[in-house]
Amino acid sequence: MKSLGDRWITSAACWVSDCRVNSRGKRLPKKLIQGLRVIKYAVSLGHHRSLIWFMPTEDLMQSSFELDGEQLQSYKRFAGDDGIFRLSLGLEDDEDIVEDLQSVLDDL
């Protein structure tokens, strides 16, 4: 099995990914705010720091996206009913980023 770092970290200076949160979506953002030390919980992307932000499916459907029918179902198959996290990796040491994420995820 690949480690978290092998799955998420690339050699690029900045990297953005979305990840699904399943049924933990409502409590995970609060855990991230309280637990992350290297990665900052913020909406802005393209920064030199690593950032993470939770995007609830319902909020996105009411504001940014106007999906219905099959498009909405397709999105929910990808993001789930709770939502997704947007992770933007910055210039910090990759081991520090992995340890930061792992410490919060292990605590769930």
C-alpha positions in Angstrom: 0.0 0.0 0.0 1.3 3.4 -0.9 1.9 6.0 1.9 -0.1 9.2 2.0 3.0 11.0 0.6 3.3 8.7 -2.3 -0.3 9.2 -3.2 -0.5 13.0 -2.7 2.9 14.6 -3.1 4.5 15.1 -6.5 7.8 16.8 -7.4 6.0 19.9 -8.7 6.4 23.2 -6.8 2.6 23.7 -6.5 -0.1 21.0 -6.8 -3.8 21.2 -6.5 -6.1 18.3 -5.8 -9.7 17.6 -4.8 -10.5 14.7 -2.4 -13.9 13.3 -1.3 -14.7 13.2 2.4 -17.5 10.7 2.6 -19.6 11.0 5.8 -16.9 12.8 7.7 -17.5 16.1 5.9 -19.3 17.9 8.7 -16.7 17.4 11.4 -13.5 17.1 9.3 -13.2 20.9 8.5 -13.2 21.7 12.2 -10.6 19.0 12.9 -8.4 20.5 10.1 -8.7 24.0 11.5 -7.7 22.8 15.0 -5.1 20.2 14.0 -3.1 21.4 10.9 0.0 23.3 11.7 1.8 23.4 8.3 -1.2 23.5 6.0 -3.4 26.5 6.4 -7.2 26.3 6.2 -8.0 29.0 3.7 -9.9 29.4 0.4 -7.3 31.1 -1.7 -5.3 29.0 -4.1 -2.1 29.7 -6.0 -0.2 30.8 -2.8 3.3 29.7 -1.9 1.9 28.1 1.3 -0.1 24.8 1.4 -3.8 25.5 1.7 -6.8 23.4 2.2 -10.5 24.3 2.0 -13.7 22.3 2.4 -16.4 22.9 -0.3 -19.8 21.5 0.8 -21.8 20.1 -2.1 -25.0 21.9 -1.1 -23.3 25.3 -0.9 -21.7 24.8 -4.3 -25.0 23.9 -5.9 -26.6 27.0 -4.4 -23.9 29.4 -5.4 -21.3 28.4 -8.0 -22.8 25.6 -9.9 -26.2 25.2 -11.5 -26.3 21.5 -12.0 -29.4 19.4 -12.3 -30.5 16.0 -13.4 -27.7 13.7 -14.6 -25.0 16.5 -14.2 -25.9 16.8 -10.5 -26.0 13.1 -10.0 -22.6 12.8 -11.7 -21.1 15.5 -9.4 -22.5 13.8 -6.3 -21.0 10.5 -7.4 -17.7 12.2 -7.4 -18.0 14.6 -4.4 -20.6 12.8 -2.3 -23.4 14.5 -0.5 -21.1 16.1 2.0 -18.5 17.8 -0.3 -14.8 17.8 -1.2 -11.6 19.3 0.0 -9.5 21.4 -2.3 -5.8 21.0 -1.4 -3.1 23.2 -2.9 0.4 22.2 -2.0 2.9 25.0 -1.6 6.7 25.2 -1.1 6.9 23.6 2.4 9.0 20.4 2.9 7.0 17.5 1.5 7.6 15.4 4.7 6.2 18.2 6.8 3.0 18.4 4.7 2.5 14.6 4.9 3.1 14.5 8.6 0.6 17.4 9.1 -2.1 15.7 7.1 -1.4 12.3 8.6 -1.6 13.6 12.2 -5.1 15.0 11.6 -6.4 12.0 9.6 -5.0 9.5 12.1 -7.0 11.2 14.8 -10.4 10.7 13.2 
